[in-house]
Amino acid sequence: MSLELKGVSLSVDGETHIYETSIALQPTGFNILLGTTLAGKTSLMRLMAGLVEPTSGEIWFNGQNVTGVPVQKRNVSMVYQQFINYPNFNVFDNIASPLKLAGLKADEIKRRVEPVAELLRLGPFLSRKPAELSGGQQQRCAMARALVKDSDLVLLDEPLANLDYKLREELREELPKLFSARERTVVYATTEPSEALLLDGYTASMYEGRVTQYGPTGDIYRSPRDALTAGVFSDPPMNLVGVKKEGDQFKLPDGASWLIPAGYKNVPDGDYQFGVRSHHVRPHYSASSVDVHAVHGSVQVAEIAGSESIVHFDMLGQPWVSIDHGVHDYSVGQKATFSVEMEHSMLFSLGGDLVATAGQGL
């Protein structure tokens, strides 16, 4: 199965929702649309499904131009974050509805519905109506209906967002196995970089209606094309600060100097943006490694999230964030020292293009 967008754009009432996009999705595995709310993920999915026509460009599926072909004439399943079920049907009939419309026999319908229902923990609720279910169970019912249809194109728009944490983690592991049984194109939208990494596959990073980069998920995470893509693939956003490279050192705006990692040795001298993700900025400092440098800042916000400490601080006028395992006590306004793991950093031009990674780029 293949899906390709050729110069596709979408404008509504003079407002551009999707800028010109050309992308050929992978026929197997997950194609992930990663971006914040209003990045254009749902609009792009609606174009793929045939729910709206593009303002320009063409959509090709399995070698055929399907631009303008309505969704009813395509073998497509779509699941939204906001679940939709038939209120007068029980759970079994909700899941089975596309199979009944396709004219399958009762025993075949049962054979296909029950495994999907079990996967989504709906086995005990098949005789209940949607109103008798929790919100998470109703979302799982909508997901099961899409999965059982066995479509050529499956579009999943943040389908796990309304589920509890434990079930989300289980389904993130099970969904790739479920779709690997048959060749089909699967598109999965998420706002969470961690979810994209767990699902693997290929990722299209999106920002304000544009696809900034598309490729193997791990490659984009380790070597984003530019600072914008790095920001999309960082939660919290990537920490950035201006530096001047002079020989084997970075000069910071306050006059401090850092010895540069080996990965930057061949970068020409000049002005750059230095970037590092939050989990490589630690709320303590140890000079045990040449590739660890200290930064100093005033704490703006400090919070404990489960087993992690998250500290927002002002670093030379830039908002930086540190994330580390364990409980670290900080108070607002406190002057603190943090360690930057240089081997996981990235260097961008002043225009935002990736110049180099220090090595691991993580």
Secondary structure, DSSP 8 states (H G I E B T S, - for coil): --EEEEEEEEEETTEEEEEEEEEE--SSSEEEEE--TTSSHHHHHHHHHTSS--SEEEEEETTEE-TT--GGGS-EEEE-SS----TTS-HHHHHHHHHHHTT--HHHHHHHHHHHHHHTT-GGGTTS-GGGS-HHHHHHHHHHHHHHT--SEEEEESTTTTS-HHHHHHHHHHHHHHHTTS--EEEEEES-HHHHHHH-SEEEEEETTEEEEEEEHHHHHHS-SBHHHHHHT-SS--EEEEEEEETTEEE-TTS-EEE--GGGTTS-SEEEEEEE-GGGEESS--TTSTTEEEEEEEEEEEEEETTEEEEEEEETTEEEEEEEES-----TT-EEEEEEEGGG-EEE-TTSBEEEESSS--
